[in-house]
Amino acid sequence: MQRFGIDRVAKVNLMSTITPLMIKELRERTGAPMGDCKKALVESDGNQDKAIEYLQKKSVATAAKKAGRISAEGRIGCYVHHDGKLAVIMEVNCESDFVANTVDFQEFVQSLCMQVAAMSPQYVRREEIPASVLAHQREIFEAQVRELGKPEALVPRIAEGKLTAWYGDICLLDQAFVKDEKGTPVGQVLAERVGKTGENIVVRRFVRYELGEGLAKREDDFAAEVARMTVQA
């Protein structure tokens, strides 16, 4: 009881040292509500970086709790690259039209569109990868590890590490967010938005169009063309 009392007094004293300027700075860096920012600073002894980590963990936990909730509202975002040769259409869902109409949500949708345009993921999440594709890729990585002469007992674990890196190439939620210098995964950015809005947010699907993709293009043999012109002359 005595220890609990001491800890409580210490926390009360710490709260008095958390200034509005500190809270404002954290809010600007994270976009989290003022109340959450103040609590994060108290729990982190006023350290901004620790407070950001605290908020990120809280957002991930919140996202996990809300994952099963129905999300039937949202937005369909579109992005066309400036040269007109690349376009993305994406559906992102949330629980209410109120959140769908917020600037923060719409900016988020426009940003996953830009992510798909820039990084060309094949799937939204790992679970969408066909079992046959995953098994084939695992076989390739295991063969690569064996070629390096690694002990057989380590092959599955090393191959799994390679698979994790592979997910970061082909799965949108595993990719590093292009607008974040720290390389935060898109899935974590999404979780932070869930924590901020209090609603479940889901990237449902996307389509990426690139001009001429899948079409056979004409290939000119310059040397042969010159030779033909020389003969004709």
TIDREN-180386 format. One line per 4 residues: number of its first residue (from 0); for each residue x, y, z of C-alpha. Coordinates in nm, 4 decimals. Example, Ala and Ser with C-alpha at 12.3 -4.5 7.8 and 13.67 -1.06 7.14 Angstrom:
0) 1.2300:-0.4500:0.7800; 1.3670:-0.1060:0.7140
//
This chain:
0) 0.0000:0.0000:0.0000; 0.2777:0.2392:0.0899; 0.4612:0.1681:-0.2351; 0.1388:0.2203:-0.4338
4) 0.0919:0.5560:-0.2625; 0.4451:0.6647:-0.3471; 0.4018:0.5656:-0.7133; 0.0736:0.7526:-0.7313
8) 0.2267:1.0687:-0.5881; 0.5178:1.0408:-0.8323; 0.2760:1.0091:-1.1254; 0.0746:1.3084:-1.0081
12) 0.3947:1.5124:-0.9844; 0.4965:1.4004:-1.3321; 0.1596:1.5021:-1.4771; 0.2164:1.8516:-1.3504
16) 0.5419:1.8721:-1.5490; 0.3782:1.7703:-1.8789; 0.3225:2.1043:-2.0485; 0.0650:2.1893:-2.3187
20) 0.3565:2.2548:-2.5538; 0.4828:1.8976:-2.5055; 0.1358:1.7602:-2.5721; 0.0987:1.9789:-2.8811
24) 0.4338:1.8612:-3.0186; 0.3412:1.4949:-2.9724; 0.0016:1.5499:-3.1331; 0.1643:1.7142:-3.4348
28) 0.4061:1.4235:-3.4698; 0.1449:1.1484:-3.4322; -0.1992:1.2974:-3.4958; -0.3271:1.1204:-3.1826
32) -0.5972:1.2826:-2.9625; -0.4756:1.5308:-2.6991; -0.5832:1.3075:-2.4111; -0.3929:1.0088:-2.5495
36) -0.0860:1.2267:-2.6046; -0.0898:1.3461:-2.2449; -0.1280:0.9922:-2.1100; 0.1526:0.8667:-2.3357
40) 0.3861:1.1396:-2.2096; 0.3022:1.0579:-1.8477; 0.3622:0.6868:-1.9041; 0.6884:0.7666:-2.0857
44) 0.8267:1.0122:-1.8276; 0.7893:1.2992:-2.0726; 1.0120:1.1391:-2.3388; 0.8703:1.2174:-2.6847
48) 1.0203:0.9174:-2.8643; 0.9043:0.6732:-2.5955; 0.5621:0.8359:-2.6022; 0.5402:0.7783:-2.9793
52) 0.6296:0.4118:-2.9274; 0.3661:0.3907:-2.6526; 0.1006:0.5307:-2.8876; 0.2044:0.2946:-3.1678
56) 0.1694:-0.0107:-2.9413; -0.1659:0.1167:-2.8192; -0.2839:0.1625:-3.1785; -0.1812:-0.1900:-3.2769
60) -0.3652:-0.3327:-2.9754; -0.6726:-0.1251:-3.0578; -0.6641:-0.2396:-3.4203; -0.6502:-0.6049:-3.3105
64) -0.9586:-0.5571:-3.0901; -1.1564:-0.3923:-3.3705; -1.0468:-0.6261:-3.6492; -1.3716:-0.8254:-3.6483
68) -1.6034:-0.5250:-3.6645; -1.8029:-0.4671:-3.9827; -1.6623:-0.1951:-4.2081; -1.9036:-0.1218:-4.4901
72) -1.8415:0.2515:-4.5382; -1.5286:0.4180:-4.6723; -1.3901:0.5560:-4.9949; -1.2712:0.4465:-5.3376
76) -0.9537:0.6362:-5.4096; -0.7953:0.7013:-5.7478; -0.4442:0.8081:-5.8398; -0.3108:0.8825:-6.1876
80) 0.0599:0.9428:-6.2273; 0.1520:1.2731:-6.3886; 0.2641:1.1095:-6.7132; -0.0745:0.9412:-6.7559
84) 0.0809:0.5967:-6.7940; 0.0064:0.4608:-6.4484; -0.3155:0.4555:-6.2456; -0.4433:0.2952:-5.9248
88) -0.7967:0.2395:-5.7970; -0.8319:0.1325:-5.4328; -1.1150:0.0594:-5.1910; -1.0583:0.1368:-4.8232
92) -1.3408:0.0691:-4.5774; -1.4286:0.2059:-4.2336; -1.7294:0.1712:-4.0032; -1.9049:0.5051:-4.0493
96) -1.9602:0.7671:-4.3143; -1.8474:1.0250:-4.0583; -1.4914:0.8870:-4.0553; -1.5000:0.8336:-4.4326
100) -1.5600:1.2070:-4.4765; -1.2698:1.3190:-4.2579; -0.9674:1.4761:-4.4224; -0.7325:1.2394:-4.2388
104) -0.9071:0.9290:-4.3754; -0.9195:1.0633:-4.7300; -0.5507:1.1572:-4.7167; -0.4740:0.8045:-4.5983
108) -0.6649:0.6552:-4.8926; -0.4824:0.8792:-5.1386; -0.1465:0.7902:-4.9805; -0.2137:0.3660:-5.0070
112) -0.3056:0.4589:-5.3822; 0.0372:0.6338:-5.4206; 0.2018:0.3420:-5.2379; 0.0589:0.0898:-5.4854
116) 0.1623:0.3069:-5.7789; 0.5196:0.3402:-5.6520; 0.5850:-0.0048:-5.5044; 0.3625:-0.2301:-5.7195
120) 0.2526:-0.4841:-5.4549; 0.0752:-0.7977:-5.5753; -0.1452:-0.8563:-5.2707; -0.2977:-0.6531:-4.9888
124) -0.1965:-0.8956:-4.7127; -0.0029:-1.2204:-4.6663; -0.3180:-1.4261:-4.6263; -0.4103:-1.3558:-4.9902
128) -0.1029:-1.5331:-5.1286; -0.2133:-1.8661:-5.2821; -0.0814:-2.1680:-5.0929; 0.0847:-2.3028:-5.4079
132) 0.2711:-1.9741:-5.4668; 0.3864:-1.9601:-5.1049; 0.5029:-2.3221:-5.1066; 0.6948:-2.2690:-5.4310
136) 0.8683:-1.9585:-5.2969; 0.9594:-2.1385:-4.9744; 1.1168:-2.4191:-5.1795; 1.3229:-2.1644:-5.3731
140) 1.4515:-1.9991:-5.0553; 1.5316:-2.3326:-4.8926; 1.7275:-2.4363:-5.2021; 1.9198:-2.1072:-5.1906
144) 2.0084:-2.1621:-4.8260; 2.1289:-2.5172:-4.8947; 2.3457:-2.3857:-5.1793; 2.5193:-2.1645:-4.9227
148) 2.6141:-2.4777:-4.7271; 2.4094:-2.3969:-4.4186; 2.3286:-2.6833:-4.1751; 2.0030:-2.8558:-4.2660
152) 1.8574:-2.7801:-3.9232; 1.8864:-2.4064:-3.9937; 1.7397:-2.4174:-4.3437; 1.3694:-2.3704:-4.2477
156) 1.4422:-2.0828:-4.0101; 1.6648:-1.8937:-4.2552; 1.4166:-1.9543:-4.5366; 1.1393:-1.8153:-4.3162
160) 1.3423:-1.4995:-4.2682; 1.3729:-1.4674:-4.6457; 0.9976:-1.5132:-4.6775; 0.9414:-1.2272:-4.4337
164) 1.1554:-0.9999:-4.6498; 0.9678:-1.1245:-4.9566; 0.6359:-1.0274:-4.7967; 0.7767:-0.6757:-4.7693
168) 0.8166:-0.6711:-5.1470; 0.4824:-0.8107:-5.2609; 0.2292:-0.7436:-4.9814; 0.0993:-0.3891:-4.9383
172) 0.0582:-0.4052:-4.5596; 0.4118:-0.5395:-4.5164; 0.5760:-0.2770:-4.7375; 0.7586:0.0220:-4.5920
176) 0.5322:0.3262:-4.6199; 0.6798:0.5488:-4.8916; 0.5823:0.8707:-4.7089; 0.7577:0.7668:-4.3872
180) 1.1354:0.8156:-4.3683; 1.1677:0.5522:-4.0948; 1.0236:0.2821:-4.3185; 0.7204:0.2131:-4.0992
184) 0.5158:-0.0766:-4.2459; 0.1886:0.0236:-4.4101; 0.0080:-0.2151:-4.1747; 0.1343:-0.0224:-3.8736
188) 0.0348:0.3090:-4.0307; -0.3108:0.1586:-4.0813; -0.3220:0.0430:-3.7169; -0.2359:0.3939:-3.6030
192) -0.5300:0.5298:-3.8029; -0.7569:0.2726:-3.6371; -0.6375:0.3883:-3.2956; -0.6895:0.7506:-3.3925
196) -1.0392:0.7149:-3.5393; -1.1647:0.4472:-3.3018; -1.3018:0.2514:-3.5996; -1.1898:-0.0553:-3.7866
200) -1.0258:0.0397:-4.1183; -0.9608:-0.2182:-4.3879; -0.7816:-0.1963:-4.7212; -1.0209:-0.4117:-4.9184
204) -0.8691:-0.4320:-5.2661; -0.6795:-0.2449:-5.5337; -0.6139:-0.2529:-5.9055; -0.2972:-0.1140:-6.0599
208) -0.2973:-0.0222:-6.4297; 0.0205:0.0418:-6.6239; 0.0091:0.1445:-6.9884; 0.1019:-0.1419:-7.2182
212) 0.1395:-0.3921:-6.9330; 0.0996:-0.7486:-7.0617; 0.1143:-0.6497:-7.4267; 0.3874:-0.7627:-7.6619
216) 0.5777:-0.4577:-7.7777; 0.7518:-0.4155:-8.1100; 1.1266:-0.4521:-8.0847; 1.3338:-0.3010:-8.3635
220) 1.6735:-0.4459:-8.4519; 1.8671:-0.1274:-8.5315; 2.1698:-0.3092:-8.6741; 1.9523:-0.5186:-8.9103
224) 1.7651:-0.2077:-9.0208; 2.0890:-0.0313:-9.1095; 2.2132:-0.3367:-9.2983; 1.8892:-0.3584:-9.4982
228) 1.9067:0.0093:-9.5887; 2.2671:-0.0349:-9.7018; 2.1732:-0.3224:-9.9347; 1.8821:-0.1253:-10.0794
232) 2.1138:0.1685:-10.1473
//
